[in-house]
Amino acid sequence: MKKKIIDNLENPDKLERLYRDNKDDFTRSFKDVSAEYDSDLVRFWKIRLSQEKEVESKVFLKSDLLIVVVLSLVTGFLVKIPAMFPQVNSELFYFRNLAVIVFNGLILFTFWQNKIFDQKKMLIYGSTILILLLFVNFLPDKKSDSINLAFIHIPLLLWCLFGLTYVSFDHHDTEKRIEFIRFNGEFIVMTGLILIAGVMLTAVTIGLFHVIKMDIEKFYQEYVLVFCGVAVPIVASWLLQLYPNITSKIAPVIARVFTPLVLITLVVYLVLMIFSQTRISEDREVLLLFNVMLVAVMAIIVFSITELDKYKEKDSNVLVLFLLAIVAIVINSIALVAIVSRLSAGFTPNRTVVLVSNILVFVNLILIARSLYQSYFKASSLDSVGKMVAKYLTVYFVWTLVVIIVLPFVFGFK
């Protein structure tokens, strides 16, 4: 977006179209442009955006608040189904349906946010959720690794559906995909802030009632915390729409501070692992932890890439991310060797999923490392890194579908 703005600084009509196409991205990018360029048109846009920012920070639509409240209440009542119907197995119900219920509230609010009222799109989504609910609830109730893996991947599938609604079903638009990745970072920050505030409010409330000899802990946990808890994602999304600048400065700082720390931690860990007596190929729990760490590092790299200044030459953060990607590739290689060594005992659902998932992440890391190398050492555009990351999301989506729909049948629900 920043490059498009710079290329059209003498074209008022084009700037207006860019602004209307994506107001948030335009506003964010224009801040950098206004610091580097000065003209009558630039000064005009600075005044205009500052005025609109003031309006946005003071006014919100009552209809949005109403939708937030209604969706939060409906989601809360759905979560309380086992309490209303004792014959429902609560543990089984939550394991199979909790993710669908919570994500559905968030996705429906995203429909409202993006003004997606197209009947065809709403019908497609409604049918998808209905089929998903029927599928997860009709899977056999038995101890099965393949079925458990399907349930574990359900939230990932719902996250993909959330992303699809976030980009208004325009999944071919790479820029919107990148914006969705960036939104996830800001969403996590906002959710964390709300949860911290919620914990403080809970402690104060229970403490105040305890002073007057009233025990409300059970009621508070069973009703207030449940309804407020499922409402947090919806409220976080609403607040980011209402005040888009709240976390826009926090997320990049977190990315820049934590990325070097993660790099140092992993380098030290790899060095010490050489002298450790632990062998990940022999210890299943260590291998699982190894893979969790790998996924976390991958998420940090992807999120940090979307927060980089794509127009800053020789950005040191690009070099840090490149080194982190190399370290992650080394970790992934060790994990792959350990996984392959365990295949001598045959394929199982867990081994199959872990193996394929590690291969997909390994390929993604290589592509990321190559793009970062070209960006830093060969002065190529950093846009290619973000676009590659955005496009690769399709690969993870397809694999998630395979794990949920295909794998249980391939292994006979074992």
C-alpha positions as CSV (number, residue, x, y, z in Angstrom):
1,M,0.0,0.0,0.0
2,K,2.8,2.4,0.9
3,K,4.4,2.0,-2.6
4,K,1.0,2.6,-4.2
5,I,0.6,5.8,-2.2
6,I,4.1,7.1,-3.1
7,D,3.5,6.3,-6.8
8,N,0.3,8.4,-6.8
9,L,1.2,11.4,-4.6
10,E,0.4,13.6,-7.6
11,N,-2.8,11.8,-8.4
12,P,-5.7,12.8,-6.0
13,D,-8.3,10.5,-7.7
14,K,-6.1,7.5,-7.3
15,L,-5.3,8.3,-3.7
16,E,-9.0,8.6,-3.0
17,R,-9.7,5.1,-4.6
18,L,-6.9,3.6,-2.6
19,Y,-8.3,5.0,0.6
20,R,-11.8,3.8,-0.1
21,D,-10.6,0.3,-1.0
22,N,-8.8,-0.2,2.3
23,K,-9.1,2.6,4.8
24,D,-7.2,0.9,7.6
25,D,-4.2,-0.1,5.5
26,F,-4.1,3.3,3.8
27,T,-4.2,5.2,7.1
28,R,-1.4,3.0,8.5
29,S,0.8,3.3,5.5
30,F,0.2,7.1,5.0
31,K,1.8,7.8,8.4
32,D,5.1,6.6,7.0
33,V,4.7,8.5,3.8
34,S,3.8,11.8,5.5
35,A,7.1,11.6,7.4
36,E,9.1,11.3,4.3
37,Y,7.3,13.5,1.8
38,D,5.8,17.0,1.9
39,S,3.4,18.6,-0.5
40,D,0.0,20.3,-0.5
41,L,-1.7,17.0,-1.2
42,V,0.2,15.2,1.6
43,R,-0.7,17.9,4.1
44,F,-4.3,17.7,3.0
45,W,-4.4,14.0,3.6
46,K,-2.8,14.4,7.0
47,I,-5.5,16.9,8.1
48,R,-8.3,14.7,6.7
49,L,-7.0,11.5,8.3
50,S,-6.4,13.2,11.7
51,Q,-10.0,14.5,11.6
52,E,-11.5,11.1,10.7
53,K,-9.4,9.5,13.4
54,E,-11.0,11.9,16.0
55,V,-14.5,11.0,14.8
56,E,-13.7,7.3,14.8
57,S,-12.5,7.4,18.4
58,K,-15.6,9.1,19.7
59,V,-18.5,7.5,17.8
60,F,-19.6,3.9,17.5
61,L,-22.8,2.4,16.1
62,K,-25.4,1.2,18.6
63,S,-26.2,-1.6,16.1
64,D,-22.7,-3.0,16.4
65,L,-22.9,-3.0,20.2
66,L,-26.3,-4.8,20.0
67,I,-24.9,-7.5,17.7
68,V,-22.0,-8.0,20.1
69,V,-24.3,-8.4,23.0
70,V,-26.7,-10.7,21.2
71,L,-24.0,-13.0,19.7
72,S,-22.2,-13.1,23.1
73,L,-25.4,-14.2,24.9
74,V,-26.3,-16.8,22.2
75,T,-22.8,-18.2,22.3
76,G,-22.9,-18.3,26.1
77,F,-26.3,-20.1,26.1
78,L,-25.0,-22.7,23.6
79,V,-21.9,-23.3,25.8
80,K,-24.3,-23.9,28.8
81,I,-26.3,-26.6,27.0
82,P,-24.9,-29.4,29.2
83,A,-26.0,-27.5,32.3
84,M,-29.5,-27.1,30.9
85,F,-29.8,-30.7,29.7
86,P,-28.1,-33.0,32.3
87,Q,-28.5,-36.0,29.9
88,V,-25.8,-34.4,27.7
89,N,-22.3,-35.7,28.4
90,S,-20.5,-32.4,29.2
91,E,-17.0,-33.6,28.6
92,L,-17.9,-35.2,25.2
93,F,-20.0,-32.1,24.3
94,Y,-17.2,-29.6,24.9
95,F,-14.5,-31.7,23.3
96,R,-16.5,-31.9,20.1
97,N,-18.4,-28.6,20.0
98,L,-16.8,-25.9,22.0
99,A,-14.5,-24.7,19.3
100,V,-17.3,-24.6,16.7
101,I,-19.6,-22.6,19.1
102,V,-17.0,-20.0,20.0
103,F,-15.6,-19.5,16.5
104,N,-19.1,-19.4,15.1
105,G,-19.9,-16.3,17.2
106,L,-16.7,-14.6,16.1
107,I,-17.3,-15.5,12.4
108,L,-20.9,-14.3,12.5
109,F,-19.7,-11.0,13.9
110,T,-17.2,-10.8,11.1
111,F,-20.0,-11.2,8.6
112,W,-21.7,-8.2,10.3
113,Q,-18.4,-6.2,10.4
114,N,-17.7,-6.7,6.7
115,K,-21.3,-6.2,5.7
116,I,-21.5,-9.6,4.1
117,F,-25.2,-10.0,3.5
118,D,-25.0,-12.0,0.3
119,Q,-27.5,-14.9,0.7
120,K,-25.3,-17.3,-1.3
121,K,-22.3,-16.7,1.0
122,M,-24.4,-16.9,4.1
123,L,-25.9,-20.2,2.9
124,I,-22.5,-21.7,2.1
125,Y,-21.2,-20.8,5.5
126,G,-24.4,-22.0,7.3
127,S,-24.2,-25.3,5.4
128,T,-20.5,-25.7,6.2
129,I,-21.1,-25.2,9.9
130,L,-24.0,-27.6,10.0
131,I,-22.1,-30.3,8.1
132,L,-19.1,-29.8,10.4
133,L,-21.3,-30.1,13.5
134,L,-23.0,-33.3,12.2
135,F,-19.6,-34.8,11.3
136,V,-17.9,-34.2,14.6
137,N,-20.9,-35.4,16.6
138,F,-21.4,-38.6,14.6
139,L,-17.8,-39.7,14.8
140,P,-17.5,-42.9,16.9
141,D,-17.2,-42.3,20.7
142,K,-14.1,-44.4,21.2
143,K,-10.5,-44.1,22.1
144,S,-9.0,-43.3,18.8
145,D,-5.9,-41.3,17.8
146,S,-7.2,-40.5,14.4
147,I,-10.5,-39.1,15.8
148,N,-8.7,-37.1,18.5
149,L,-6.4,-35.6,15.8
150,A,-9.6,-34.6,13.8
151,F,-10.9,-32.8,16.9
152,I,-7.6,-31.1,17.5
153,H,-7.6,-29.8,13.9
154,I,-11.2,-28.5,14.1
155,P,-10.1,-25.1,15.5
156,L,-7.6,-24.8,12.7
157,L,-10.3,-25.4,10.1
158,L,-12.5,-22.8,11.9
159,W,-9.6,-20.3,11.9
160,C,-9.4,-20.8,8.1
161,L,-13.2,-20.1,7.9
162,F,-12.7,-17.0,10.0
163,G,-10.0,-15.9,7.7
164,L,-12.2,-16.5,4.7
165,T,-14.9,-14.2,6.2
166,Y,-12.3,-11.7,7.2
167,V,-11.2,-11.2,3.6
168,S,-14.9,-11.1,2.6
169,F,-14.5,-14.5,0.7
170,D,-12.0,-12.9,-1.6
171,H,-9.4,-15.6,-1.0
172,H,-7.5,-14.7,-4.2
173,D,-6.5,-11.3,-2.8
174,T,-3.0,-11.8,-1.3
175,E,-3.0,-8.4,0.3
176,K,-6.1,-9.2,2.3
177,R,-4.5,-12.4,3.4
178,I,-1.5,-10.6,4.7
179,E,-3.8,-8.1,6.4
180,F,-5.5,-11.1,8.1
181,I,-2.2,-12.4,9.4
182,R,-1.4,-9.0,10.8
183,F,-4.9,-8.8,12.3
184,N,-4.2,-12.1,14.2
185,G,-1.3,-10.5,16.0
186,E,-3.3,-7.5,17.0
187,F,-6.3,-9.7,17.9
188,I,-4.1,-11.7,20.3
189,V,-2.8,-8.5,21.9
190,M,-6.3,-7.2,22.4
191,T,-7.6,-10.5,23.7
192,G,-4.7,-10.6,26.2
193,L,-5.5,-7.1,27.4
194,I,-9.2,-8.0,27.9
195,L,-8.3,-11.1,29.8
196,I,-5.9,-9.3,32.1
197,A,-8.6,-6.7,32.8
198,G,-11.1,-9.6,33.4
199,V,-8.8,-11.3,35.9
200,M,-8.4,-8.1,37.8
201,L,-12.2,-7.4,37.8
202,T,-12.9,-11.0,39.0
203,A,-10.4,-10.8,41.9
204,V,-11.8,-7.4,43.0
205,T,-15.5,-8.6,42.7
206,I,-15.0,-11.8,44.6
207,G,-13.0,-10.0,47.2
208,L,-15.6,-7.3,47.7
209,F,-18.4,-9.9,48.2
210,H,-16.2,-12.0,50.5
211,V,-15.8,-8.9,52.8
212,I,-19.6,-8.8,53.3
213,K,-19.7,-12.6,53.9
214,M,-21.2,-13.6,50.6
215,D,-19.8,-16.5,48.6
216,I,-20.4,-15.9,44.9
217,E,-17.5,-17.9,43.5
218,K,-19.6,-20.8,42.2
219,F,-22.2,-18.6,40.6
220,Y,-19.5,-16.3,39.2
221,Q,-17.5,-19.2,37.7
222,E,-20.5,-21.1,36.2
223,Y,-22.3,-18.1,34.7
224,V,-20.4,-14.8,34.6
225,L,-17.0,-16.2,33.6
226,V,-18.6,-18.6,31.0
227,F,-20.6,-15.8,29.3
228,C,-17.8,-13.3,29.5
229,G,-15.2,-15.8,28.4
230,V,-17.0,-16.8,25.2
231,A,-17.6,-13.1,24.5
232,V,-13.9,-12.1,24.7
233,P,-13.1,-12.9,21.0
234,I,-16.2,-11.1,19.7
235,V,-15.5,-8.0,21.9
236,A,-11.8,-8.0,20.9
237,S,-12.7,-8.0,17.2
238,W,-15.3,-5.2,17.8
239,L,-12.8,-3.1,19.7
240,L,-10.2,-3.5,17.0
241,Q,-12.8,-2.2,14.5
242,L,-13.8,0.6,16.8
243,Y,-10.3,1.7,17.8
244,P,-8.0,0.3,15.1
245,N,-4.9,2.2,16.4
246,I,-5.0,0.7,19.9
247,T,-2.7,-2.2,19.1
248,S,-1.3,-1.2,15.8
249,K,1.8,0.2,17.6
250,I,2.0,-2.5,20.2
251,A,2.1,-5.5,17.9
252,P,5.2,-4.4,15.9
253,V,7.1,-3.6,19.1
254,I,6.3,-7.1,20.5
255,A,7.5,-8.6,17.2
256,R,10.8,-6.7,17.2
257,V,11.5,-7.3,20.9
258,F,10.6,-11.0,21.1
259,T,12.2,-12.2,17.8
260,P,15.8,-11.5,18.8
261,L,15.1,-13.1,22.3
262,V,13.6,-16.2,20.7
263,L,16.6,-16.4,18.3
264,I,19.1,-16.2,21.2
265,T,17.1,-18.8,23.3
266,L,16.9,-21.3,20.4
267,V,20.6,-21.0,19.6
268,V,21.5,-21.6,23.3
269,Y,19.1,-24.5,23.4
270,L,20.5,-26.2,20.3
271,V,24.1,-25.9,21.7
272,L,23.1,-27.3,25.1
273,M,21.1,-30.1,23.4
274,I,24.3,-31.4,21.9
275,F,25.6,-32.1,25.5
276,S,22.3,-33.3,26.7
277,Q,21.6,-37.0,27.3
278,T,18.0,-36.7,26.1
279,R,17.2,-38.2,22.7
280,I,14.1,-36.9,21.1
281,S,13.8,-40.0,18.9
282,E,13.4,-42.2,22.0
283,D,11.2,-39.9,24.1
284,R,7.7,-39.2,22.7
285,E,6.9,-36.3,25.0
286,V,10.2,-34.6,24.2
287,L,9.5,-34.9,20.5
288,L,6.0,-33.5,21.0
289,L,7.4,-30.5,22.9
290,F,9.9,-30.1,20.2
291,N,7.2,-29.8,17.6
292,V,5.1,-27.4,19.7
293,M,8.2,-25.2,20.0
294,L,8.7,-25.4,16.2
295,V,5.1,-24.3,15.5
296,A,5.5,-21.5,18.0
297,V,8.7,-20.3,16.3
298,M,7.0,-20.6,12.9
299,A,4.1,-18.4,14.1
300,I,6.5,-15.8,15.5
301,I,8.3,-15.7,12.1
302,V,5.1,-15.3,10.1
303,F,3.7,-12.7,12.4
304,S,6.9,-10.7,12.5
305,I,7.2,-10.7,8.7
306,T,3.8,-8.9,8.4
307,E,5.1,-6.2,10.8
308,L,8.3,-5.4,8.9
309,D,8.9,-2.1,7.2
310,K,8.9,-3.2,3.6
311,Y,10.5,-0.1,2.3
312,K,13.4,0.2,4.7
313,E,16.7,-0.9,3.1
314,K,18.9,-3.3,5.0
315,D,16.4,-3.7,7.9
316,S,18.2,-5.5,10.7
317,N,15.0,-7.2,11.6
318,V,15.0,-8.9,8.3
319,L,18.4,-10.4,9.1
320,V,17.2,-11.5,12.5
321,L,14.2,-13.2,10.9
322,F,16.5,-14.9,8.4
323,L,18.7,-16.3,11.1
324,L,15.7,-17.4,13.1
325,A,14.3,-19.2,10.0
326,I,17.7,-20.9,9.6
327,V,17.6,-22.1,13.2
328,A,14.0,-23.2,12.8
329,I,15.1,-25.2,9.7
330,V,17.8,-26.9,11.8
331,I,15.2,-27.7,14.6
332,N,12.8,-29.0,12.0
333,S,15.5,-31.2,10.4
334,I,16.3,-32.8,13.8
335,A,12.6,-33.4,14.4
336,L,12.2,-35.0,11.0
337,V,15.1,-37.3,11.6
338,A,13.6,-38.3,14.9
339,I,10.1,-38.9,13.4
340,V,11.5,-41.0,10.5
341,S,13.5,-43.1,12.9
342,R,10.2,-44.0,14.7
343,L,8.5,-45.1,11.5
344,S,10.4,-48.4,11.7
345,A,7.6,-49.5,14.0
346,G,5.0,-48.7,11.3
347,F,2.7,-45.8,10.5
348,T,0.1,-44.6,13.0
349,P,-2.2,-41.6,12.8
350,N,0.0,-39.6,15.2
351,R,3.2,-40.4,13.3
352,T,1.6,-39.7,9.9
353,V,0.2,-36.3,11.0
354,V,3.4,-35.2,12.7
355,L,5.5,-36.3,9.7
356,V,3.5,-34.6,7.0
357,S,3.0,-31.5,9.2
358,N,6.8,-31.2,9.8
359,I,7.4,-31.6,6.0
360,L,5.0,-28.8,5.2
361,V,6.5,-26.5,7.8
362,F,10.0,-27.5,6.6
363,V,9.1,-26.5,3.0
364,N,7.5,-23.3,4.2
365,L,10.6,-22.4,6.3
366,I,12.9,-22.9,3.3
367,L,10.8,-20.7,1.2
368,I,10.7,-18.0,3.9
369,A,14.4,-18.2,4.5
370,R,15.1,-17.9,0.7
371,S,12.9,-14.8,0.4
372,L,14.4,-13.2,3.5
373,Y,17.9,-13.9,2.1
374,Q,17.1,-12.3,-1.2
375,S,15.5,-9.3,0.5
376,Y,18.4,-8.6,2.8
377,F,21.4,-9.6,0.7
378,K,20.1,-9.0,-2.8
379,A,17.9,-6.0,-2.1
380,S,14.8,-7.6,-3.5
381,S,11.4,-6.5,-2.3
382,L,10.2,-7.8,1.0
383,D,6.7,-8.0,-0.5
384,S,7.5,-11.4,-1.9
385,V,8.0,-12.8,1.6
386,G,4.6,-11.7,2.8
387,K,2.9,-12.9,-0.4
388,M,4.6,-16.3,-0.2
389,V,3.5,-16.7,3.4
390,A,-0.1,-15.7,2.6
391,K,-0.3,-18.1,-0.4
392,Y,1.1,-21.0,1.6
393,L,-1.9,-20.8,4.0
394,T,-3.9,-22.7,1.4
395,V,-1.5,-25.7,1.8
396,Y,-2.2,-25.8,5.6
397,F,-5.9,-25.5,4.9
398,V,-5.9,-28.5,2.6
399,W,-3.9,-30.6,5.0
400,T,-6.3,-29.7,7.8
401,L,-9.2,-30.9,5.8
402,V,-7.3,-34.2,5.1
403,V,-6.7,-34.8,8.8
404,I,-10.3,-34.1,9.7
405,I,-12.1,-35.8,6.9
406,V,-9.8,-38.4,5.4
407,L,-7.4,-39.7,8.0
408,P,-10.0,-41.2,10.4
409,F,-11.4,-43.4,7.6
410,V,-7.9,-44.3,6.3
411,F,-6.9,-45.7,9.7
412,G,-10.3,-47.2,10.4
413,F,-11.0,-44.9,13.3
414,K,-8.0,-46.3,15.2
